[in-house]
Amino acid sequence: MSRSALPAGAFCALLALVGCATPAPPADLTRAVRLEKRGDDAGALSAYEGAVAACPRVRDKRQRQKVCVQAMAGRAYTLERLGKDDEAVAAWLAMAKAMSAAEWPDDAARALHEAAMIELRREHAKAAYDLFWRVIVEHPDASAADDALRVVVRDGRRRDARALDGVLVTLWARQKASELGDNLLGWRADLAEHELADPKVAIEVWDLIAAEYPKGPLFDDALWNGARLARASGDPKGAILRLRKLLATREEAILIGSYHSVFLDDAQLEVGRILRDDLGQARAALTEFEQLAEDYPDSVLRDDALWELATTRAGLDDPPGACRALAAIAAKFKDSKYLLEDAPALSSRLGCAK
């Protein structure tokens, strides 16, 4: 039977001993790694140089990417260890150029980020931030873009928060469909709340995230933070509206087998508090507090819900109901903070012992 008549897997099974498995890396790369482990950086550098020269000749594209990235990164890191920062930066930039040309954006972004970190460590601020911005602008879908954005925001919010906000607005208009889109808005909302002291804008931006990225990683944060700021701004109904949207994701998660948001039990408790304290709907709040223990049996907020239930029933002139809630805290949550002072004091006031 000819080779062409065999399925690829069967042919590789027949010839496994002669190389159908993943090709071995170039000898120079193997030698470089071995020398690096021995602490021979000078020898490793020479071997990495050879591996960089040899890697374009690897035939398989996936293997070529792996080998070239390892060889180029190894060379750059070795130069750093040898204290040759100028050459290390040049090596990282050469890697970024090569990876971009080969259409490997994640590796190109990583190389730019590493070069930027060297410049930052040696206090070449302009060079560093120019490189960080290149990562963000040229490779917004790469994971390194998140890291670069975090660095420039940390610096920019200290220097000129309003100017930084303007840059984020411009970037989002260009990159809203990228992996970085919701992060750009997330930082805008954070700046608006803190440095710019403008909760109205912060709410608007969090709402925009929820609307534009309903399947994104910041959707839950957007609803939670929007609700938190809305309540603080005197809009309890708006807060509840956002929290209800967040709580609705629990049903969706059950139906499609997805994860539950870490904010769900917090949202359930907060809805009850807002109904009682802000809207004067204490009886409606009881249902929310009771629902927490039922829907979230593993929540660390269950004793909080029982405490809110006890104080709400006490406020509704229902001592037996309040005492039952206090007894449940004592029975189920031996380490609850409420057992230190609050629960005993309320129990005594209501005459629960009788």
VENKARA-V335698 format. One record per residue. N is the residue number from 1. RES is the residue in one small letter. PSI is psi in radians with two decimals (* if undefined). Layout:
# VENKARA-V335698
n:N res:RES psi:PSI
n:N res:RES psi:PSI
This chain:
# VENKARA-V335698
n:1 res:m psi:2.38
n:2 res:s psi:2.84
n:3 res:r psi:-0.70
n:4 res:s psi:-0.36
n:5 res:a psi:-0.20
n:6 res:l psi:2.44
n:7 res:p psi:2.66
n:8 res:a psi:-0.74
n:9 res:g psi:-0.71
n:10 res:a psi:-0.69
n:11 res:f psi:-0.75
n:12 res:c psi:-0.61
n:13 res:a psi:-0.67
n:14 res:l psi:-0.58
n:15 res:l psi:0.48
n:16 res:a psi:-0.56
n:17 res:l psi:-0.21
n:18 res:v psi:0.33
n:19 res:g psi:0.28
n:20 res:c psi:-0.28
n:21 res:a psi:3.11
n:22 res:t psi:2.23
n:23 res:p psi:2.56
n:24 res:a psi:2.56
n:25 res:p psi:2.78
n:26 res:p psi:2.58
n:27 res:a psi:-0.67
n:28 res:d psi:-0.66
n:29 res:l psi:-0.76
n:30 res:t psi:-0.76
n:31 res:r psi:-0.67
n:32 res:a psi:-0.77
n:33 res:v psi:-0.72
n:34 res:r psi:-0.77
n:35 res:l psi:-0.65
n:36 res:e psi:-0.74
n:37 res:k psi:-0.52
n:38 res:r psi:-0.17
n:39 res:g psi:0.21
n:40 res:d psi:1.40
n:41 res:d psi:-0.61
n:42 res:a psi:-0.80
n:43 res:g psi:-0.67
n:44 res:a psi:-0.68
n:45 res:l psi:-0.78
n:46 res:s psi:-0.73
n:47 res:a psi:-0.68
n:48 res:y psi:-0.65
n:49 res:e psi:-0.75
n:50 res:g psi:-0.66
n:51 res:a psi:-0.65
n:52 res:v psi:-0.72
n:53 res:a psi:-0.57
n:54 res:a psi:-0.43
n:55 res:c psi:-0.57
n:56 res:p psi:-0.28
n:57 res:r psi:-0.08
n:58 res:v psi:2.22
n:59 res:r psi:-0.85
n:60 res:d psi:2.25
n:61 res:k psi:-0.79
n:62 res:r psi:-0.75
n:63 res:q psi:-0.64
n:64 res:r psi:-0.75
n:65 res:q psi:-0.82
n:66 res:k psi:-0.79
n:67 res:v psi:-0.78
n:68 res:c psi:-0.73
n:69 res:v psi:-0.79
n:70 res:q psi:-0.71
n:71 res:a psi:-0.81
n:72 res:m psi:-0.74
n:73 res:a psi:-0.69
n:74 res:g psi:-0.74
n:75 res:r psi:-0.82
n:76 res:a psi:-0.79
n:77 res:y psi:-0.65
n:78 res:t psi:-0.71
n:79 res:l psi:-0.67
n:80 res:e psi:-0.80
n:81 res:r psi:-0.53
n:82 res:l psi:-0.01
n:83 res:g psi:0.29
n:84 res:k psi:1.26
n:85 res:d psi:-0.72
n:86 res:d psi:-0.79
n:87 res:e psi:-0.59
n:88 res:a psi:-0.78
n:89 res:v psi:-0.77
n:90 res:a psi:-0.67
n:91 res:a psi:-0.74
n:92 res:w psi:-0.70
n:93 res:l psi:-0.63
n:94 res:a psi:-0.69
n:95 res:m psi:-0.75
n:96 res:a psi:-0.74
n:97 res:k psi:-0.78
n:98 res:a psi:-0.72
n:99 res:m psi:-0.64
n:100 res:s psi:-0.73
n:101 res:a psi:-0.58
n:102 res:a psi:0.03
n:103 res:e psi:0.81
n:104 res:w psi:1.30
n:105 res:p psi:-0.61
n:106 res:d psi:-0.73
n:107 res:d psi:-0.62
n:108 res:a psi:-0.76
n:109 res:a psi:-0.72
n:110 res:r psi:-0.73
n:111 res:a psi:-0.76
n:112 res:l psi:-0.71
n:113 res:h psi:-0.73
n:114 res:e psi:-0.70
n:115 res:a psi:-0.71
n:116 res:a psi:-0.68
n:117 res:m psi:-0.64
n:118 res:i psi:-0.80
n:119 res:e psi:-0.63
n:120 res:l psi:-0.73
n:121 res:r psi:-0.59
n:122 res:r psi:0.34
n:123 res:e psi:0.60
n:124 res:h psi:1.32
n:125 res:a psi:-0.84
n:126 res:k psi:-0.82
n:127 res:a psi:-0.73
n:128 res:a psi:-0.86
n:129 res:y psi:-0.49
n:130 res:d psi:-0.70
n:131 res:l psi:-0.71
n:132 res:f psi:-0.75
n:133 res:w psi:-0.57
n:134 res:r psi:-0.72
n:135 res:v psi:-0.82
n:136 res:i psi:-0.77
n:137 res:v psi:-0.73
n:138 res:e psi:-0.48
n:139 res:h psi:1.04
n:140 res:p psi:-0.28
n:141 res:d psi:-0.08
n:142 res:a psi:2.61
n:143 res:s psi:-0.52
n:144 res:a psi:-0.38
n:145 res:a psi:-0.64
n:146 res:d psi:-0.78
n:147 res:d psi:-0.75
n:148 res:a psi:-0.73
n:149 res:l psi:-0.70
n:150 res:r psi:-0.70
n:151 res:v psi:-0.82
n:152 res:v psi:-0.54
n:153 res:v psi:-0.75
n:154 res:r psi:-0.69
n:155 res:d psi:-0.77
n:156 res:g psi:-0.61
n:157 res:r psi:-0.44
n:158 res:r psi:-0.61
n:159 res:r psi:-0.97
n:160 res:d psi:1.57
n:161 res:a psi:-0.66
n:162 res:r psi:-0.70
n:163 res:a psi:-0.70
n:164 res:l psi:-0.73
n:165 res:d psi:-0.72
n:166 res:g psi:-0.67
n:167 res:v psi:-0.74
n:168 res:l psi:-0.64
n:169 res:v psi:-0.82
n:170 res:t psi:-0.76
n:171 res:l psi:-0.74
n:172 res:w psi:-0.65
n:173 res:a psi:-0.57
n:174 res:r psi:-0.55
n:175 res:q psi:0.41
n:176 res:k psi:-0.49
n:177 res:a psi:-0.03
n:178 res:s psi:3.01
n:179 res:e psi:-0.37
n:180 res:l psi:-0.15
n:181 res:g psi:-0.91
n:182 res:d psi:-0.50
n:183 res:n psi:-0.67
n:184 res:l psi:-0.75
n:185 res:l psi:-0.66
n:186 res:g psi:-0.74
n:187 res:w psi:-0.60
n:188 res:r psi:-0.79
n:189 res:a psi:-0.70
n:190 res:d psi:-0.75
n:191 res:l psi:-0.76
n:192 res:a psi:-0.71
n:193 res:e psi:-0.71
n:194 res:h psi:-1.34
n:195 res:e psi:-0.69
n:196 res:l psi:-0.14
n:197 res:a psi:0.84
n:198 res:d psi:1.39
n:199 res:p psi:-0.50
n:200 res:k psi:-0.80
n:201 res:v psi:-0.69
n:202 res:a psi:-0.78
n:203 res:i psi:-0.78
n:204 res:e psi:-0.71
n:205 res:v psi:-0.72
n:206 res:w psi:-0.71
n:207 res:d psi:-0.62
n:208 res:l psi:-0.70
n:209 res:i psi:-0.81
n:210 res:a psi:-0.63
n:211 res:a psi:-0.73
n:212 res:e psi:-0.49
n:213 res:y psi:1.09
n:214 res:p psi:-0.33
n:215 res:k psi:0.13
n:216 res:g psi:2.89
n:217 res:p psi:-0.26
n:218 res:l psi:0.11
n:219 res:f psi:-0.84
n:220 res:d psi:-0.76
n:221 res:d psi:-0.70
n:222 res:a psi:-0.79
n:223 res:l psi:-0.73
n:224 res:w psi:-0.86
n:225 res:n psi:-0.64
n:226 res:g psi:-0.72
n:227 res:a psi:-0.75
n:228 res:r psi:-0.80
n:229 res:l psi:-0.60
n:230 res:a psi:-0.77
n:231 res:r psi:-0.77
n:232 res:a psi:-0.45
n:233 res:s psi:0.07
n:234 res:g psi:0.41
n:235 res:d psi:1.25
n:236 res:p psi:-0.61
n:237 res:k psi:-0.69
n:238 res:g psi:-0.63
n:239 res:a psi:-0.80
n:240 res:i psi:-0.68
n:241 res:l psi:-0.79
n:242 res:r psi:-0.70
n:243 res:l psi:-0.63
n:244 res:r psi:-0.68
n:245 res:k psi:-0.68
n:246 res:l psi:-0.78
n:247 res:l psi:-0.50
n:248 res:a psi:-0.39
n:249 res:t psi:-0.32
n:250 res:r psi:-0.77
n:251 res:e psi:-0.70
n:252 res:e psi:-0.71
n:253 res:a psi:-0.69
n:254 res:i psi:-0.72
n:255 res:l psi:-0.70
n:256 res:i psi:0.06
n:257 res:g psi:0.43
n:258 res:s psi:-3.01
n:259 res:y psi:2.80
n:260 res:h psi:2.46
n:261 res:s psi:2.51
n:262 res:v psi:-0.22
n:263 res:f psi:-0.08
n:264 res:l psi:-0.87
n:265 res:d psi:-0.62
n:266 res:d psi:-0.74
n:267 res:a psi:-0.71
n:268 res:q psi:-0.77
n:269 res:l psi:-0.71
n:270 res:e psi:-0.65
n:271 res:v psi:-0.76
n:272 res:g psi:-0.75
n:273 res:r psi:-0.71
n:274 res:i psi:-0.76
n:275 res:l psi:-0.77
n:276 res:r psi:-0.90
n:277 res:d psi:-0.59
n:278 res:d psi:-0.56
n:279 res:l psi:-0.02
n:280 res:g psi:0.48
n:281 res:q psi:1.18
n:282 res:a psi:-0.70
n:283 res:r psi:-0.65
n:284 res:a psi:-0.56
n:285 res:a psi:-0.58
n:286 res:l psi:-0.75
n:287 res:t psi:-0.70
n:288 res:e psi:-0.74
n:289 res:f psi:-0.70
n:290 res:e psi:-0.60
n:291 res:q psi:-0.53
n:292 res:l psi:-0.87
n:293 res:a psi:-0.58
n:294 res:e psi:-0.78
n:295 res:d psi:-0.43
n:296 res:y psi:1.24
n:297 res:p psi:-0.26
n:298 res:d psi:0.10
n:299 res:s psi:2.49
n:300 res:v psi:-0.05
n:301 res:l psi:0.14
n:302 res:r psi:-0.66
n:303 res:d psi:-0.54
n:304 res:d psi:-0.73
n:305 res:a psi:-0.70
n:306 res:l psi:-0.66
n:307 res:w psi:-0.78
n:308 res:e psi:-0.63
n:309 res:l psi:-0.74
n:310 res:a psi:-0.81
n:311 res:t psi:-0.59
n:312 res:t psi:-0.76
n:313 res:r psi:-0.62
n:314 res:a psi:-0.70
n:315 res:g psi:-0.40
n:316 res:l psi:0.24
n:317 res:d psi:0.83
n:318 res:d psi:1.23
n:319 res:p psi:-0.73
n:320 res:p psi:-0.74
n:321 res:g psi:-0.71
n:322 res:a psi:-0.73
n:323 res:c psi:-0.63
n:324 res:r psi:-0.72
n:325 res:a psi:-0.70
n:326 res:l psi:-0.68
n:327 res:a psi:-0.62
n:328 res:a psi:-0.65
n:329 res:i psi:-0.82
n:330 res:a psi:-0.62
n:331 res:a psi:-0.65
n:332 res:k psi:-0.36
n:333 res:f psi:1.32
n:334 res:k psi:-0.46
n:335 res:d psi:0.21
n:336 res:s psi:2.44
n:337 res:k psi:-0.40
n:338 res:y psi:-0.34
n:339 res:l psi:-0.19
n:340 res:l psi:-0.87
n:341 res:e psi:-0.83
n:342 res:d psi:-0.89
n:343 res:a psi:-0.80
n:344 res:p psi:-0.68
n:345 res:a psi:-0.76
n:346 res:l psi:-0.69
n:347 res:s psi:-0.73
n:348 res:s psi:-0.74
n:349 res:r psi:-0.63
n:350 res:l psi:-0.19
n:351 res:g psi:0.65
n:352 res:c psi:-0.54
n:353 res:a psi:-0.43
n:354 res:k psi:*
